[in-house]
Amino acid sequence: MKDLYSSFRSTYVVAPQTITGAGNGTGTDLLGHEGCLMIAHVGASGGLLGASNKTTIQFLESSNNVVFSAIADTDLIGGNNTVLIDANGEANCTHQRSYIGSARYVTITFAATAGAVSLPVCAEVIKGKPIHAPIV
């Protein structure tokens, strides 16, 4: 039997909320881990999404947990960095990326256009491949 509890840790970087502006994530420290899965959850829209009512998801990295920048697409497995949600059929979904870059901190952000409809979101980072296992 394989024990996953001792090998992975999940942390919210954006707590569950309904955004109408920015939903900036907090940094997750990857020290002691050789991999992570970044997950952005998007719920059903509270109105009509479109060209003027949209939300962008972005996956970010940092070496100091202060200044974050967009992760290069080549450092992500599972899709490109930026995800645009501008139609109701694109909401109510999950976007996952495996981070293979070398920065110590990662996070996820949501940015809604001014006047955007309410969109429930949250994001988490699951740290894995611990250098010293099991994690206690």
N, CA, C and O atoms as a GROMACS GRO file, in nm:
protein
  544
    1MET      N    1   0.084  -0.119   0.000
    1MET     CA    2   0.000   0.000   0.000
    1MET      C    3   0.088   0.125   0.000
    1MET      O    4   0.186   0.133   0.075
    2LYS      N    5   0.055   0.220  -0.082
    2LYS     CA    6   0.130   0.345  -0.092
    2LYS      C    7   0.062   0.453  -0.009
    2LYS      O    8  -0.060   0.474  -0.017
    3ASP      N    9   0.141   0.522   0.072
    3ASP     CA   10   0.092   0.629   0.158
    3ASP      C   11   0.117   0.763   0.092
    3ASP      O   12   0.232   0.809   0.089
    4LEU      N   13   0.015   0.828   0.040
    4LEU     CA   14   0.032   0.958  -0.022
    4LEU      C   15   0.032   1.072   0.079
    4LEU      O   16   0.087   1.179   0.053
    5TYR      N   17  -0.029   1.050   0.194
    5TYR     CA   18  -0.035   1.155   0.296
    5TYR      C   19   0.104   1.200   0.337
    5TYR      O   20   0.127   1.319   0.360
    6SER      N   21   0.196   1.109   0.346
    6SER     CA   22   0.332   1.141   0.390
    6SER      C   23   0.420   1.194   0.278
    6SER      O   24   0.537   1.226   0.302
    7SER      N   25   0.368   1.204   0.157
    7SER     CA   26   0.448   1.247   0.042
    7SER      C   27   0.403   1.378  -0.021
    7SER      O   28   0.475   1.433  -0.105
    8PHE      N   29   0.287   1.430   0.017
    8PHE     CA   30   0.233   1.550  -0.046
    8PHE      C   31   0.179   1.645   0.059
    8PHE      O   32   0.133   1.602   0.166
    9ARG      N   33   0.183   1.775   0.028
    9ARG     CA   34   0.122   1.878   0.113
    9ARG      C   35   0.050   1.977   0.023
    9ARG      O   36   0.105   2.025  -0.076
   10SER      N   37  -0.074   2.007   0.059
   10SER     CA   38  -0.157   2.099  -0.017
   10SER      C   39  -0.176   2.227   0.062
   10SER      O   40  -0.203   2.223   0.182
   11THR      N   41  -0.163   2.341  -0.005
   11THR     CA   42  -0.187   2.470   0.059
   11THR      C   43  -0.268   2.558  -0.034
   11THR      O   44  -0.246   2.562  -0.156
   12TYR      N   45  -0.364   2.630   0.025
   12TYR     CA   46  -0.438   2.730  -0.053
   12TYR      C   47  -0.347   2.848  -0.079
   12TYR      O   48  -0.280   2.896   0.012
   13VAL      N   49  -0.342   2.895  -0.203
   13VAL     CA   50  -0.272   3.020  -0.233
   13VAL      C   51  -0.374   3.131  -0.258
   13VAL      O   52  -0.344   3.249  -0.241
   14VAL      N   53  -0.495   3.092  -0.298
   14VAL     CA   54  -0.609   3.183  -0.306
   14VAL      C   55  -0.724   3.112  -0.238
   14VAL      O   56  -0.774   3.011  -0.289
   15ALA      N   57  -0.767   3.164  -0.123
   15ALA     CA   58  -0.878   3.103  -0.050
   15ALA      C   59  -1.006   3.114  -0.132
   15ALA      O   60  -1.019   3.205  -0.213
   16PRO      N   61  -1.101   3.022  -0.110
   16PRO     CA   62  -1.227   3.030  -0.185
   16PRO      C   63  -1.293   3.167  -0.168
   16PRO      O   64  -1.313   3.214  -0.056
   17GLN      N   65  -1.326   3.228  -0.281
   17GLN     CA   66  -1.386   3.361  -0.280
   17GLN      C   67  -1.452   3.388  -0.414
   17GLN      O   68  -1.427   3.317  -0.512
   18THR      N   69  -1.537   3.489  -0.417
   18THR     CA   70  -1.596   3.534  -0.542
   18THR      C   71  -1.525   3.663  -0.579
   18THR      O   72  -1.529   3.761  -0.503
   19ILE      N   73  -1.460   3.665  -0.696
   19ILE     CA   74  -1.383   3.782  -0.734
   19ILE      C   75  -1.458   3.868  -0.835
   19ILE      O   76  -1.531   3.818  -0.920
   20THR      N   77  -1.436   3.997  -0.823
   20THR     CA   78  -1.483   4.093  -0.922
   20THR      C   79  -1.368   4.184  -0.962
   20THR      O   80  -1.387   4.280  -1.038
   21GLY      N   81  -1.248   4.156  -0.911
   21GLY     CA   82  -1.128   4.234  -0.940
   21GLY      C   83  -1.009   4.139  -0.940
   21GLY      O   84  -1.002   4.047  -1.022
   22ALA      N   85  -0.916   4.162  -0.849
   22ALA     CA   86  -0.796   4.077  -0.842
   22ALA      C   87  -0.809   3.977  -0.728
   22ALA      O   88  -0.863   4.007  -0.622
   23GLY      N   89  -0.758   3.859  -0.752
   23GLY     CA   90  -0.747   3.755  -0.650
   23GLY      C   91  -0.602   3.711  -0.647
   23GLY      O   92  -0.566   3.611  -0.709
   24ASN      N   93  -0.521   3.786  -0.575
   24ASN     CA   94  -0.378   3.757  -0.573
   24ASN      C   95  -0.346   3.646  -0.474
   24ASN      O   96  -0.394   3.646  -0.361
   25GLY      N   97  -0.266   3.552  -0.520
   25GLY     CA   98  -0.229   3.440  -0.436
   25GLY      C   99  -0.112   3.471  -0.346
   25GLY      O  100  -0.033   3.561  -0.374
   26THR      N  101  -0.100   3.396  -0.238
   26THR     CA  102   0.016   3.405  -0.151
   26THR      C  103   0.121   3.304  -0.199
   26THR      O  104   0.086   3.202  -0.258
   27GLY      N  105   0.246   3.332  -0.173
   27GLY     CA  106   0.353   3.245  -0.218
   27GLY      C  107   0.360   3.115  -0.140
   27GLY      O  108   0.333   3.112  -0.020
   28THR      N  109   0.395   3.008  -0.210
   28THR     CA  110   0.418   2.878  -0.147
   28THR      C  111   0.566   2.845  -0.160
   28THR      O  112   0.623   2.848  -0.269
   29ASP      N  113   0.628   2.814  -0.046
   29ASP     CA  114   0.770   2.783  -0.042
   29ASP      C  115   0.791   2.637  -0.081
   29ASP      O  116   0.736   2.547  -0.017
   30LEU      N  117   0.869   2.614  -0.185
   30LEU     CA  118   0.895   2.478  -0.234
   30LEU      C  119   1.022   2.417  -0.174
   30LEU      O  120   1.062   2.308  -0.214
   31LEU      N  121   1.085   2.486  -0.079
   31LEU     CA  122   1.207   2.436  -0.017
   31LEU      C  123   1.182   2.296   0.040
   31LEU      O  124   1.086   2.275   0.114
   32GLY      N  125   1.268   2.202   0.007
   32GLY     CA  126   1.254   2.066   0.056
   32GLY      C  127   1.172   1.976  -0.034
   32GLY      O  128   1.152   1.858  -0.003
   33HIS      N  129   1.125   2.030  -0.146
   33HIS     CA  130   1.044   1.953  -0.241
   33HIS      C  131   1.100   1.969  -0.382
   33HIS      O  132   1.152   2.074  -0.417
   34GLU      N  133   1.089   1.866  -0.459
   34GLU     CA  134   1.141   1.869  -0.596
   34GLU      C  135   1.033   1.884  -0.701
   34GLU      O  136   1.063   1.876  -0.820
   35GLY      N  137   0.909   1.904  -0.661
   35GLY     CA  138   0.802   1.920  -0.758
   35GLY      C  139   0.676   1.974  -0.693
   35GLY      O  140   0.658   1.967  -0.572
   36CYS      N  141   0.590   2.029  -0.778
   36CYS     CA  142   0.460   2.075  -0.728
   36CYS      C  143   0.358   2.077  -0.841
   36CYS      O  144   0.392   2.088  -0.959
   37LEU      N  145   0.233   2.068  -0.801
   37LEU     CA  146   0.120   2.078  -0.891
   37LEU      C  147   0.044   2.203  -0.852
   37LEU      O  148   0.008   2.221  -0.736
   38MET      N  149   0.020   2.291  -0.949
   38MET     CA  150  -0.052   2.415  -0.926
   38MET      C  151  -0.193   2.400  -0.984
   38MET      O  152  -0.209   2.365  -1.101
   39ILE      N  153  -0.295   2.428  -0.902
   39ILE     CA  154  -0.433   2.404  -0.944
   39ILE      C  155  -0.517   2.529  -0.921
   39ILE      O  156  -0.522   2.582  -0.810
   40ALA      N  157  -0.583   2.575  -1.027
   40ALA     CA  158  -0.676   2.688  -1.020
   40ALA      C  159  -0.817   2.634  -1.042
   40ALA      O  160  -0.845   2.573  -1.145
   41HIS      N  161  -0.904   2.657  -0.945
   41HIS     CA  162  -1.043   2.612  -0.952
   41HIS      C  163  -1.131   2.732  -0.986
   41HIS      O  164  -1.117   2.839  -0.925
   42VAL      N  165  -1.222   2.715  -1.082
   42VAL     CA  166  -1.313   2.821  -1.124
   42VAL      C  167  -1.454   2.765  -1.118
   42VAL      O  168  -1.483   2.660  -1.177
   43GLY      N  169  -1.543   2.835  -1.047
   43GLY     CA  170  -1.681   2.792  -1.037
   43GLY      C  171  -1.766   2.848  -1.150
   43GLY      O  172  -1.716   2.912  -1.242
   44ALA      N  173  -1.896   2.824  -1.140
   44ALA     CA  174  -1.990   2.875  -1.239
   44ALA      C  175  -2.006   3.026  -1.224
   44ALA      O  176  -2.012   3.077  -1.112
   45SER      N  177  -2.012   3.095  -1.336
   45SER     CA  178  -2.021   3.241  -1.336
   45SER      C  179  -2.156   3.288  -1.284
   45SER      O  180  -2.259   3.223  -1.306
   46GLY      N  181  -2.154   3.404  -1.214
   46GLY     CA  182  -2.277   3.463  -1.163
   46GLY      C  183  -2.346   3.552  -1.266
   46GLY      O  184  -2.444   3.617  -1.234
   47GLY      N  185  -2.296   3.555  -1.387
   47GLY     CA  186  -2.352   3.638  -1.493
   47GLY      C  187  -2.294   3.597  -1.626
   47GLY      O  188  -2.239   3.487  -1.642
   48LEU      N  189  -2.305   3.686  -1.722
   48LEU     CA  190  -2.259   3.655  -1.857
   48LEU      C  191  -2.113   3.698  -1.875
   48LEU      O  192  -2.080   3.815  -1.862
   49LEU      N  193  -2.027   3.602  -1.906
   49LEU     CA  194  -1.887   3.630  -1.936
   49LEU      C  195  -1.874   3.666  -2.083
   49LEU      O  196  -1.948   3.614  -2.166
   50GLY      N  197  -1.780   3.756  -2.114
   50GLY     CA  198  -1.759   3.796  -2.253
   50GLY      C  199  -1.636   3.884  -2.265
   50GLY      O  200  -1.551   3.884  -2.176
   51ALA      N  201  -1.626   3.958  -2.375
   51ALA     CA  202  -1.509   4.040  -2.403
   51ALA      C  203  -1.483   4.145  -2.295
   51ALA      O  204  -1.367   4.175  -2.265
   52SER      N  205  -1.588   4.201  -2.237
   52SER     CA  206  -1.569   4.303  -2.133
   52SER      C  207  -1.583   4.246  -1.992
   52SER      O  208  -1.554   4.315  -1.895
   53ASN      N  209  -1.627   4.124  -1.980
   53ASN     CA  210  -1.641   4.056  -1.851
   53ASN      C  211  -1.563   3.926  -1.856
   53ASN      O  212  -1.615   3.822  -1.895
   54LYS      N  213  -1.436   3.934  -1.816
   54LYS     CA  214  -1.350   3.817  -1.827
   54LYS      C  215  -1.254   3.810  -1.709
   54LYS      O  216  -1.233   3.908  -1.638
   55THR      N  217  -1.197   3.694  -1.691
   55THR     CA  218  -1.099   3.671  -1.585
   55THR      C  219  -0.978   3.601  -1.645
   55THR      O  220  -0.993   3.513  -1.731
   56THR      N  221  -0.860   3.638  -1.600
   56THR     CA  222  -0.736   3.576  -1.645
   56THR      C  223  -0.670   3.506  -1.527
   56THR      O  224  -0.660   3.562  -1.418
   57ILE      N  225  -0.626   3.383  -1.550
   57ILE     CA  226  -0.551   3.307  -1.450
   57ILE      C  227  -0.406   3.309  -1.494
   57ILE      O  228  -0.375   3.291  -1.612
   58GLN      N  229  -0.316   3.331  -1.398
   58GLN     CA  230  -0.174   3.328  -1.431
   58GLN      C  231  -0.097   3.256  -1.321
   58GLN      O  232  -0.126   3.270  -1.202
   59PHE      N  233   0.002   3.177  -1.364
   59PHE     CA  234   0.089   3.101  -1.274
   59PHE      C  235   0.220   3.177  -1.261
   59PHE      O  236   0.283   3.209  -1.362
   60LEU      N  237   0.263   3.205  -1.137
   60LEU     CA  238   0.378   3.291  -1.111
   60LEU      C  239   0.486   3.222  -1.029
   60LEU      O  240   0.459   3.125  -0.957
   61GLU      N  241   0.610   3.273  -1.040
   61GLU     CA  242   0.724   3.221  -0.964
   61GLU      C  243   0.803   3.338  -0.906
   61GLU      O  244   0.794   3.451  -0.953
   62SER      N  245   0.882   3.307  -0.801
   62SER     CA  246   0.964   3.409  -0.737
   62SER      C  247   1.084   3.343  -0.668
   62SER      O  248   1.075   3.229  -0.622
   63SER      N  249   1.192   3.415  -0.661
   63SER     CA  250   1.308   3.365  -0.588
   63SER      C  251   1.310   3.416  -0.444
   63SER      O  252   1.384   3.364  -0.361
   64ASN      N  253   1.227   3.520  -0.415
   64ASN     CA  254   1.231   3.581  -0.282
   64ASN      C  255   1.095   3.596  -0.213
   64ASN      O  256   1.089   3.651  -0.103
   65ASN      N  257   0.988   3.550  -0.274
   65ASN     CA  258   0.852   3.558  -0.220
   65ASN      C  259   0.804   3.703  -0.208
   65ASN      O  260   0.711   3.732  -0.132
   66VAL      N  261   0.866   3.794  -0.284
   66VAL     CA  262   0.825   3.935  -0.285
   66VAL      C  263   0.788   3.977  -0.426
   66VAL      O  264   0.678   4.026  -0.451
   67VAL      N  265   0.880   3.957  -0.519
   67VAL     CA  266   0.859   3.994  -0.659
   67VAL      C  267   0.830   3.867  -0.738
   67VAL      O  268   0.915   3.778  -0.748
   68PHE      N  269   0.709   3.859  -0.794
   68PHE     CA  270   0.668   3.742  -0.871
   68PHE      C  271   0.662   3.778  -1.019
   68PHE      O  272   0.630   3.892  -1.055
   69SER      N  273   0.692   3.681  -1.104
   69SER     CA  274   0.681   3.701  -1.248
   69SER      C  275   0.616   3.577  -1.310
   69SER      O  276   0.610   3.470  -1.249
   70ALA      N  277   0.568   3.595  -1.431
   70ALA     CA  278   0.501   3.486  -1.501
   70ALA      C  279   0.598   3.370  -1.524
   70ALA      O  280   0.714   3.392  -1.561
   71ILE      N  281   0.551   3.250  -1.502
   71ILE     CA  282   0.633   3.131  -1.528
   71ILE      C  283   0.637   3.109  -1.679
   71ILE      O  284   0.534   3.116  -1.746
   72ALA      N  285   0.755   3.083  -1.732
   72ALA     CA  286   0.769   3.053  -1.875
   72ALA      C  287   0.691   2.927  -1.908
   72ALA      O  288   0.688   2.832  -1.829
   73ASP      N  289   0.628   2.926  -2.024
   73ASP     CA  290   0.552   2.808  -2.067
   73ASP      C  291   0.639   2.682  -2.066
   73ASP      O  292   0.588   2.572  -2.042
   74THR      N  293   0.769   2.696  -2.090
   74THR     CA  294   0.860   2.580  -2.092
   74THR      C  295   0.883   2.523  -1.953
   74THR      O  296   0.933   2.411  -1.941
   75ASP      N  297   0.847   2.598  -1.847
   75ASP     CA  298   0.860   2.549  -1.709
   75ASP      C  299   0.728   2.498  -1.654
   75ASP      O  300   0.716   2.473  -1.534
   76LEU      N  301   0.629   2.481  -1.741
   76LEU     CA  302   0.499   2.428  -1.701
   76LEU      C  303   0.463   2.307  -1.786
   76LEU      O  304   0.482   2.307  -1.908
   77ILE      N  305   0.412   2.205  -1.722
   77ILE     CA  306   0.360   2.089  -1.793
   77ILE      C  307   0.208   2.091  -1.776
   77ILE      O  308   0.158   2.108  -1.664
   78GLY      N  309   0.135   2.075  -1.884
   78GLY     CA  310  -0.010   2.071  -1.877
   78GLY      C  311  -0.080   2.185  -1.947
   78GLY      O  312  -0.203   2.189  -1.952
   79GLY      N  313  -0.004   2.279  -2.002
   79GLY     CA  314  -0.066   2.391  -2.073
   79GLY      C  315   0.016   2.516  -2.060
   79GLY      O  316   0.116   2.520  -1.990
   80ASN      N  317  -0.028   2.620  -2.129
   80ASN     CA  318   0.040   2.749  -2.124
   80ASN      C  319   0.015   2.819  -1.992
   80ASN      O  320  -0.070   2.777  -1.913
   81ASN      N  321   0.090   2.926  -1.967
   81ASN     CA  322   0.080   2.998  -1.841
   81ASN      C  323  -0.054   3.068  -1.825
   81ASN      O  324  -0.124   3.044  -1.727
   82THR      N  325  -0.090   3.152  -1.918
   82THR     CA  326  -0.208   3.237  -1.902
   82THR      C  327  -0.333   3.168  -1.955
   82THR      O  328  -0.336   3.115  -2.066
   83VAL      N  329  -0.437   3.170  -1.872
   83VAL     CA  330  -0.566   3.112  -1.909
   83VAL      C  331  -0.670   3.224  -1.908
   83VAL      O  332  -0.686   3.292  -1.807
   84LEU      N  333  -0.739   3.243  -2.020
   84LEU     CA  334  -0.842   3.346  -2.031
   84LEU      C  335  -0.979   3.280  -2.022
   84LEU      O  336  -1.008   3.185  -2.095
   85ILE      N  337  -1.061   3.332  -1.932
   85ILE     CA  338  -1.199   3.283  -1.919
   85ILE      C  339  -1.291   3.398  -1.958
   85ILE      O  340  -1.313   3.490  -1.880
   86ASP      N  341  -1.344   3.390  -2.080
   86ASP     CA  342  -1.429   3.498  -2.131
   86ASP      C  343  -1.558   3.446  -2.193
   86ASP      O  344  -1.621   3.514  -2.275
   87ALA      N  345  -1.597   3.326  -2.154
   87ALA     CA  346  -1.725   3.269  -2.198
   87ALA      C  347  -1.775   3.177  -2.087
   87ALA      O  348  -1.695   3.111  -2.020
   88ASN      N  349  -1.905   3.173  -2.068
   88ASN     CA  350  -1.961   3.092  -1.959
   88ASN      C  351  -1.924   2.945  -1.972
   88ASN      O  352  -1.911   2.876  -1.871
   89GLY      N  353  -1.906   2.896  -2.093
   89GLY     CA  354  -1.868   2.757  -2.113
   89GLY      C  355  -1.726   2.727  -2.068
   89GLY      O  356  -1.688   2.611  -2.054
   90GLU      N  357  -1.646   2.831  -2.045
   90GLU     CA  358  -1.509   2.814  -1.998
   90GLU      C  359  -1.498   2.816  -1.846
   90GLU      O  360  -1.393   2.783  -1.791
   91ALA      N  361  -1.606   2.854  -1.778
   91ALA     CA  362  -1.608   2.856  -1.632
   91ALA      C  363  -1.644   2.718  -1.580
   91ALA      O  364  -1.662   2.624  -1.657
   92ASN      N  365  -1.652   2.706  -1.447
   92ASN     CA  366  -1.687   2.580  -1.382
   92ASN      C  367  -1.589   2.469  -1.423
   92ASN      O  368  -1.629   2.364  -1.474
   93CYS      N  369  -1.459   2.495  -1.400
   93CYS     CA  370  -1.356   2.402  -1.443
   93CYS      C  371  -1.233   2.412  -1.352
   93CYS      O  372  -1.228   2.494  -1.260
   94THR      N  373  -1.135   2.328  -1.380
   94THR     CA  374  -1.009   2.328  -1.308
   94THR      C  375  -0.895   2.334  -1.408
   94THR      O  376  -0.898   2.265  -1.510
   95HIS      N  377  -0.794   2.416  -1.378
   95HIS     CA  378  -0.675   2.426  -1.462
   95HIS      C  379  -0.555   2.384  -1.378
   95HIS      O  380  -0.530   2.441  -1.273
   96GLN      N  381  -0.482   2.282  -1.426
   96GLN     CA  382  -0.368   2.228  -1.352
   96GLN      C  383  -0.240   2.243  -1.433
   96GLN      O  384  -0.239   2.226  -1.555
   97ARG      N  385  -0.132   2.276  -1.363
   97ARG     CA  386   0.000   2.283  -1.424
   97ARG      C  387   0.101   2.222  -1.328
   97ARG      O  388   0.095   2.245  -1.207
   98SER      N  389   0.193   2.145  -1.382
   98SER     CA  390   0.305   2.095  -1.304
   98SER      C  391   0.421   2.190  -1.326
   98SER      O  392   0.458   2.219  -1.440
   99TYR      N  393   0.478   2.239  -1.216
   99TYR     CA  394   0.588   2.335  -1.224
   99TYR      C  395   0.721   2.261  -1.225
   99TYR      O  396   0.748   2.180  -1.136
  100ILE      N  397   0.805   2.287  -1.326
  100ILE     CA  398   0.935   2.221  -1.334
  100ILE      C  399   1.049   2.323  -1.335
  100ILE      O  400   1.163   2.289  -1.368
  101GLY      N  401   1.019   2.446  -1.299
  101GLY     CA  402   1.120   2.551  -1.294
  101GLY      C  403   1.206   2.541  -1.168
  101GLY      O  404   1.194   2.446  -1.091
  102SER      N  405   1.292   2.640  -1.149
  102SER     CA  406   1.387   2.635  -1.039
  102SER      C  407   1.364   2.738  -0.929
  102SER      O  408   1.441   2.744  -0.834
  103ALA      N  409   1.260   2.821  -0.940
  103ALA     CA  410   1.235   2.922  -0.838
  103ALA      C  411   1.187   2.856  -0.709
  103ALA      O  412   1.131   2.746  -0.711
  104ARG      N  413   1.211   2.923  -0.598
  104ARG     CA  414   1.176   2.866  -0.467
  104ARG      C  415   1.026   2.883  -0.434
  104ARG      O  416   0.970   2.800  -0.363
  105TYR      N  417   0.963   2.989  -0.485
  105TYR     CA  418   0.824   3.018  -0.450
  105TYR      C  419   0.737   3.021  -0.576
  105TYR      O  420   0.782   3.060  -0.683
  106VAL      N  421   0.613   2.978  -0.560
  106VAL     CA  422   0.515   2.983  -0.669
  106VAL      C  423   0.381   3.030  -0.613
  106VAL      O  424   0.355   3.018  -0.493
  107THR      N  425   0.298   3.082  -0.701
  107THR     CA  426   0.163   3.120  -0.664
  107THR      C  427   0.076   3.126  -0.790
  107THR      O  428   0.125   3.107  -0.901
  108ILE      N  429  -0.051   3.154  -0.770
  108ILE     CA  430  -0.148   3.167  -0.880
  108ILE      C  431  -0.227   3.295  -0.855
  108ILE      O  432  -0.260   3.326  -0.741
  109THR      N  433  -0.259   3.368  -0.962
  109THR     CA  434  -0.342   3.487  -0.948
  109THR      C  435  -0.459   3.482  -1.044
  109THR      O  436  -0.455   3.415  -1.147
  110PHE      N  437  -0.563   3.554  -1.006
  110PHE     CA  438  -0.681   3.574  -1.089
  110PHE      C  439  -0.697   3.724  -1.108
  110PHE      O  440  -0.683   3.799  -1.012
  111ALA      N  441  -0.725   3.768  -1.228
  111ALA     CA  442  -0.748   3.911  -1.254
  111ALA      C  443  -0.873   3.925  -1.338
  111ALA      O  444  -0.879   3.880  -1.452
  112ALA      N  445  -0.974   3.989  -1.280
  112ALA     CA  446  -1.100   4.012  -1.350
  112ALA      C  447  -1.103   4.154  -1.402
  112ALA      O  448  -1.051   4.245  -1.338
  113THR      N  449  -1.164   4.174  -1.519
  113THR     CA  450  -1.176   4.309  -1.574
  113THR      C  451  -1.273   4.389  -1.488
  113THR      O  452  -1.358   4.333  -1.419
  114ALA      N  453  -1.259   4.521  -1.493
  114ALA     CA  454  -1.350   4.608  -1.420
  114ALA      C  455  -1.492   4.581  -1.467
  114ALA      O  456  -1.519   4.576  -1.587
  115GLY      N  457  -1.581   4.564  -1.375
  115GLY     CA  458  -1.720   4.535  -1.408
  115GLY      C  459  -1.746   4.390  -1.439
  115GLY      O  460  -1.856   4.355  -1.483
  116ALA      N  461  -1.647   4.306  -1.417
  116ALA     CA  462  -1.666   4.163  -1.446
  116ALA      C  463  -1.769   4.104  -1.352
  116ALA      O  464  -1.785   4.149  -1.238
  117VAL      N  465  -1.837   4.003  -1.400
  117VAL     CA  466  -1.938   3.936  -1.319
  117VAL      C  467  -1.869   3.856  -1.209
  117VAL      O  468  -1.751   3.824  -1.219
  118SER      N  469  -1.943   3.826  -1.105
  118SER     CA  470  -1.889   3.749  -0.993
  118SER      C  471  -1.852   3.609  -1.039
  118SER      O  472  -1.931   3.540  -1.103
  119LEU      N  473  -1.730   3.568  -1.005
  119LEU     CA  474  -1.681   3.437  -1.044
  119LEU      C  475  -1.617   3.372  -0.921
  119LEU      O  476  -1.518   3.424  -0.869
  120PRO      N  477  -1.672   3.259  -0.874
  120PRO     CA  478  -1.610   3.192  -0.759
  120PRO      C  479  -1.481   3.122  -0.801
  120PRO      O  480  -1.478   3.048  -0.900
  121VAL      N  481  -1.375   3.144  -0.724
  121VAL     CA  482  -1.244   3.086  -0.756
  121VAL      C  483  -1.174   3.043  -0.627
  121VAL      O  484  -1.210   3.085  -0.517
  122CYS      N  485  -1.074   2.960  -0.643
  122CYS     CA  486  -0.976   2.931  -0.540
  122CYS      C  487  -0.858   2.865  -0.610
  122CYS      O  488  -0.870   2.819  -0.723
  123ALA      N  489  -0.744   2.861  -0.542
  123ALA     CA  490  -0.626   2.801  -0.602
  123ALA      C  491  -0.543   2.735  -0.493
  123ALA      O  492  -0.541   2.779  -0.378
  124GLU      N  493  -0.474   2.628  -0.532
  124GLU     CA  494  -0.390   2.557  -0.436
  124GLU      C  495  -0.263   2.509  -0.504
  124GLU      O  496  -0.256   2.494  -0.626
  125VAL      N  497  -0.163   2.486  -0.422
  125VAL     CA  498  -0.038   2.427  -0.468
  125VAL      C  499  -0.017   2.300  -0.387
  125VAL      O  500  -0.025   2.301  -0.264
  126ILE      N  501   0.008   2.191  -0.457
  126ILE     CA  502   0.036   2.064  -0.392
  126ILE      C  503   0.184   2.035  -0.410
  126ILE      O  504   0.231   2.009  -0.521
  127LYS      N  505   0.258   2.039  -0.298
  127LYS     CA  506   0.402   2.011  -0.301
  127LYS      C  507   0.423   1.861  -0.292
  127LYS      O  508   0.358   1.792  -0.213
  128GLY      N  509   0.515   1.809  -0.375
  128GLY     CA  510   0.544   1.667  -0.375
  128GLY      C  511   0.692   1.641  -0.394
  128GLY      O  512   0.773   1.734  -0.398
  129LYS      N  513   0.726   1.515  -0.405
  129LYS     CA  514   0.865   1.473  -0.418
  129LYS      C  515   0.952   1.532  -0.307
  129LYS      O  516   1.049   1.602  -0.336
  130PRO      N  517   0.917   1.506  -0.180
  130PRO     CA  518   0.996   1.564  -0.071
  130PRO      C  519   1.138   1.507  -0.072
  130PRO      O  520   1.159   1.389  -0.099
  131ILE      N  521   1.234   1.593  -0.041
  131ILE     CA  522   1.374   1.549  -0.034
  131ILE      C  523   1.392   1.455   0.085
  131ILE      O  524   1.466   1.357   0.077
  132HIS      N  525   1.323   1.485   0.195
  132HIS     CA  526   1.327   1.399   0.314
  132HIS      C  527   1.184   1.353   0.343
  132HIS      O  528   1.100   1.433   0.385
  133ALA      N  529   1.158   1.227   0.321
  133ALA     CA  530   1.024   1.174   0.346
  133ALA      C  531   1.032   1.072   0.459
  133ALA      O  532   1.140   1.016   0.482
  134PRO      N  533   0.926   1.047   0.531
  134PRO     CA  534   0.794   1.108   0.510
  134PRO      C  535   0.784   1.248   0.568
  134PRO      O  536   0.861   1.287   0.656
  135ILE      N  537   0.687   1.324   0.515
  135ILE     CA  538   0.657   1.455   0.569
  135ILE      C  539   0.572   1.432   0.692
  135ILE      O  540   0.476   1.356   0.688
  136VAL      N  541   0.605   1.496   0.800
  136VAL     CA  542   0.525   1.480   0.924
  136VAL      C  543   0.457   1.606   0.962
  136VAL      O  544   0.386   1.610   1.062
   0.00000   0.00000   0.00000
